[in-house]
Amino acid sequence: MTDKKLIAVLGATGSQGGGLVRALLDDPDREFAVRALTRSTDSKTARELAAAGAEVVAADLDDGASLRTAFDGAHGVYVVTNYWAERTPEEEARRTRAEMELSQADHAALAAKQAGVEHVVWSTLEDTRDVLGTDGRVPTVEGRYKVPHFDAKAEADAIFVEYEVPTTLLRTTFFFEGFAGAMAPRRTDDGELVLALPMADQPLSGIAVADIGKTAAAVFKRGRDLVGKTVSIAGDHLTGNQYAAALSDALGEPVAYLPVGWDDFRAQGFPGAIEMGNMFQYYAENSARFVGDRDLDAVRDLNPELLSFRDWLSQHAAEIATRLG
Ligand SMILES: NC(=O)c1ccc[n+]([C@@H]2O[C@H](COP(=O)([O-])OP(=O)(O)OC[C@H]3O[C@@H](n4cnc5c(N)ncnc54)[C@H](OP(=O)(O)O)[C@@H]3O)[C@@H](O)[C@H]2O)c1
């Protein structure tokens, strides 16, 4: 047992929660003890978290009773839902992904209320319908959404308020890691490198995923001052040309920005293409507000280690280069 305040972390084996666990364990003040929550306590990642000093406890966002037990004695809880979770065909038929996220947020908020948790940090995003509207200008997805992995999280904000859970809304943004994955530069048949991004000439707010955890750790440390507040975060705000220029410098080879049209992006036909096309349209059409809400100095005040895109590239350019072959 420890007399330190305890933070229970959902998604602890994943990117956001994993970053938070590391940030809390690496904190020189070791202000908090860490409980890492996972559905699979014997996975390799779970065992690594235990070896690093976290208490590993089983919890499933689809099982409210498991959350209630897992939150027992916790001062704080980090709640992140995974819209993109792998699902069985039966689960796909049973409910939409937005319904899943809303139900999981409800379970987490209720369990936090019942366990008397003093500070929840809810990883959320804006409601894109405030900008994209609800008419047919932009295709509708999952019945009433434009970008369900944003909109459902924004709808869930109200659940934490309804249960009167002391909550900080942590509004995230596009992970820089996307540039080493689905949104990485690619080589054309002519051998040129292009960064295809549907952002027109507008800035896209990005963040290194580890900085979400580091900033969340700072929010827990800041404590009650941030309960009831929204903290909107990013590590950089760059246009497609600026992302391409940084990639050119890091890869040592020119990368040209290719501003893909939103309809062209949506027409690609891969699962999620319409939702992702809508998302980039939202980022572009709402960039003044979205960027304006994410003051880099304020984020850096919470998390002095906040990485710019060029900082992040200095650690990750090799991964991108390997991918290009
Ligand atoms: N990619 C982006 O640019 C971006 C930007 C902003 C926000 N987001 C949001 O980030 C979220 C995903 O976060 P991430 O990238 O940190 O996730 P991730 O790395 O893909 O990991 C998913 C985590 O969720 C946990 N999990 C999944 N289903 C669970 C359940 N039923 N009960 C308990 N835990 C569950 C997994 O834990 P176990 O498997 O160990 O149980 C794992 O730790 C998504 O909702 C997405 O919309 C993404």
The ligand as an ORCA input file, in Angstrom:
! r2SCAN-3c Opt
* xyz 0 1
  N      -5.127      9.049    -34.126
  C      -5.403     10.336    -33.935
  O      -4.852     11.234    -34.626
  C      -6.372     10.733    -32.829
  C      -6.494     12.082    -32.516
  C      -7.346     12.461    -31.473
  C      -8.057     11.481    -30.775
  N      -7.929     10.162    -31.124
  C      -8.723      9.168    -30.363
  O      -7.853      8.346    -29.611
  C      -8.633      7.214    -29.197
  C      -7.702      6.016    -29.104
  O      -6.684      6.310    -28.169
  P      -5.258      5.656    -28.308
  O      -4.691      6.010    -29.666
  O      -4.502      5.986    -27.097
  O      -5.636      4.107    -28.328
  P      -4.753      2.852    -28.762
  O      -3.296      3.150    -28.681
  O      -5.314      2.323    -30.052
  O      -5.105      1.806    -27.606
  C      -6.428      1.481    -27.315
  C      -6.548      1.357    -25.795
  O      -7.921      1.262    -25.464
  C      -8.087      0.211    -24.548
  N      -9.435     -0.327    -24.732
  C     -10.063     -0.576    -25.902
  N     -11.303     -1.070    -25.654
  C     -11.424     -1.123    -24.305
  C     -12.463     -1.543    -23.447
  N     -13.625     -2.041    -23.901
  N     -12.273     -1.441    -22.116
  C     -11.105     -0.964    -21.617
  N     -10.083     -0.554    -22.389
  C     -10.251     -0.634    -23.711
  C      -7.005     -0.791    -24.884
  O      -6.709     -1.525    -23.716
  P      -6.622     -3.133    -23.612
  O      -6.665     -3.700    -25.003
  O      -5.309     -3.382    -22.904
  O      -7.806     -3.514    -22.783
  C      -5.840      0.119    -25.279
  O      -5.102      0.491    -24.147
  C      -9.721      7.031    -30.241
  O     -10.991      7.112    -29.634
  C      -9.486      8.180    -31.230
  O     -10.702      8.741    -31.697
  C      -7.086      9.770    -32.114
*
